[in-house]
Amino acid sequence: MEQKKILLIEDDEFLSDMYKTKFDSEGFSVTLASDGEAGLDILKGGLRPDAVLLDVVMPKMNGMEVLQKIKELEDLKDINVIMFTNMGQKEDMEKAKALGAAGYIVKANFTPSEVVLEVNKILSNLNNKQ
């Protein structure tokens, strides 16, 4: 089976490294971006991940803005974006969904192992819909 690719856009270096290690150990290929602009540049450069894990609170450009830009660009709009944040308010979740997010994971509610399971579940549900 082909390795699933993840682009993790997260400004917290400790969390990025921890989740990269966890996803790598589960057979994923992980690319890291430390802010929204860098993440968009990586996507514009041709990376086509199975999913983008996108933090909301970041410098330069917040996750909602990044999500909106991804969905506006013709060659990027089909990429699965999973919001990956501690912003657990219903309004944030609804806004992300309205902008086209494929899923919403509140970091504080999941261990790293559970995050991997949740990402697999979201990707599997998306693949079943196609």
N, C-alpha and C positions, 0 to 999 in steps of 0.2 A: 504494500500500500504506500502511496506517495505521502511524503511528510507534509503535514499541514503547516502553513505559514501564517505567522502572527506578526502584525506590526503593533508594538506597544508604545503608545504615546503617553509618556508619564514624566513629569518634571522632578519627581522624588527619586534620586539616584539609588538609594537603598531599596526602595520598593521595586524599581525597574530591575535591578540586579537579582533580587529575590525571586521575582516572577519569571524572569528569563531563565534562571537556574531550574525552577520548577517545571516550566513548560518544556525546556530542553530535555529534562529527565523523563518527560512523558512522550518524547518523540516529536515534538514540534520544532520548527525552525523559527527563531525569534529575531526580529530586527527591532532595535530600540531607537526612539526619537525622544529628545529631552523637552520638546515643546511642540505646539501645534504647527508652527511654520516649518520646522524641520520635518515633521511627519508628512505634511503636504508635499514638501520638496521630494521626499523619498517616493511617495506615490506618483507624483508627476514624472519622476525619473524612471518609472516603469515597473516598480514592485507591485505585484498583484497578490496580496495576501488572502488567505481564506477568511480572515477577520482582522479588523483593526480594534484593538482594545484602547479606548480613548478616555483619558482623565478629563474632568470638566474644569477644575480650577488650576490654571496654568498661566505662566507669564506670556506676554506677547499676544497670544490669541487663545481664548478659552475653548474648551471642548465643544460647546454648542456651535460656536462660530466655525470650527474646523469641520464638524459634522455637516453644517449647512453648505460649506464650500465643496466638500466631497460630493454631496448630493446634487450640487449645481453643475458640476463638471461632467460632460457627456461620457468621457472615457473612464471616469471614476465612480459614477453614480450607482453602479451595481455592486460595489464592494460592501461586504457586511461590516457594519460598524456597531460595536458593542460598547456602550458607555460603561466606564469603569471608574467609579467615583465614590466619595463618601457623602455626596449630596443625595440624600434619600427622600427628599420631599416629593410629594405626589406631583406638584407642579413641574418639577424638574424632569420627572419620569415622563409626564405627558408631553412636555415640550420636546424631549428627545425623540419620543415616538412620532410626534407630528412631523419632526424634521427627517424622519426616516431611519432611526436607529433600529437595529435588528434585535437588540437586547439591552438590558440595563442591570448591571451588577453593582451592588453597594459593597464596597471593599470590607467595611467593618462587619458585615453579616456572613462573611465566608473566610475559611482558611485558604491558603494557597492551593491545597489539593482540591478543595471544593470549587475554587474558581476554575481550575482545569476541567473538572466535571461539568460545570455550568456552561463553559464555552463549548465543550464537546456537545452538550445537549442542545444548545442554541443552533450550532452548525448542523447538527443532525436533523433538527426540526426544519431548518431552512432547506436542506437538501431534499427532504421528504416532500416539501411543497412544490419543488420544481418539476 
